[in-house]
Amino acid sequence: MEKLIIQGGNRLEGRVRVSSAKNAVLPIIAGTLLASTPSKLLEIPNLEDVGTICQVIESLGVKITRNNADGEIVFDASTLTATEAPYELVRKMRASFLVMGPLLARKGEAKISMPGGCAIGARPIDLHLKAFEALGAKVSYSDNGTYTIEADRLVGNKIYLDFASVGATINILLAAVKAEGKTTIENSAKEPEIIDVVNLLTKMGAKIRGAGTDTITIEGVETLCGCDHEIIPDRIEAGTFLVMAAAAGEKVIIQNVIPQHLEAVTSKLKEIGVKMDIVGDSIIVHGGLDNLKPIDIRTQVYPGFATDLQQPLTALLTQCQGASQVVETIYPERFGHSYQLNSMGAKIDQEEAMCYINGPTPLHGARVYATDLRCGAALIVAALMADGVTEIGNVYHIDRGYENIYH
Ligand code: UD1
């Protein structure tokens, strides 16, 4: 789809089921490369990014069998042959980098170009590369922009991450599970998606302790076998639906959530004045824009407020009674949405790594563009509240991470 046209002012009502977590599915699919027998993943969401990672691992020789009706996919990596992820796929999606760890563990070599993905500022991979070196690999960079990581054998080591990077923690896990001896990751990321990856690896036969804390230890094993795995619900999609329901909902029931994963966003929504009931694995949102209070947000690593949700929430903050502040500590340039929202009538003042949202301001339909995935979500939230028709371009960004947001 080229553009999304939204007539604002309609109230949302009904139920929506949250899909499996994109940020768990991608590393879990990369993790299937480690097993010498097939793995079956259940309820895989139909996302552009999932299609891309599948193409990446197919290009490496993995056999993929899809059962589209049930969202099941079987990955058979017994046929893994190649060690280089094609540039045309990697440039589409940064998470392609997650195949480095498993390729290194199984084939002793991984080649990959600088990754693509959302335009949300510089996203280096130095922590991944330093960690591979600590495990005994040699890293080289060629003039054509390709990293080659090679190791005759990987040996466990103590690795301290300067920043609790989600991707680096996962890449280290995916390499160290087959290294000789013990690896310790200190200042590891604690996101729920990491626990899900560890659950998969444990089922495959890996020996890992401490997932969900800031120290993970991995005792390397020689062989990993395929397994069946069901992925956790997407806390970012759920958070986006919460914000949409708060902005334009009459009564919306969001199903298949793990409420504990959403505490940072639900507590902020409560502070604004949004009424919600948590019932088992569902959240019922009673929307309405009257007397919403302004708030301050500071994005942080989990369990702090997720950087992926600051953009959709910012759209709602345009309707709060006073000035809200958003400080972005993970991606200081993640503010592509501010200009777009201002063109719909918002008053957002941008400073370095932060913005002030002065509300409430009536929003009106406009022609806007998703500059990145979560900017796209923010524009949908704004369009639902706006007077008139909004035309959102660059919808492909939204399709990368939301399966059902406009269906
Ligand atoms: C993952 C998520 C993304 C989310 C982000 C932060 C996936 C597929 N994507 O991205 O949706 O926004 O976590 O929660 O799971 N950094 C370095 N050097 C490195 C690696 C990271 O400096 O080698 C920095 C980054 O520039 C950034 C911060 O660390 O400032 C966080 O990045 P990281 O946690 O690695 O994010 P991703 O895994 O890329």
Residues whose N, C-alpha, C, O or C-beta is under 5 A from the ligand:
A	BS01	UD1	N23 A95 A122 R123 P124 I125 D126 L127 H128 F163 A164 S165 V166 G167 A168 T307 D308 I330 Y331
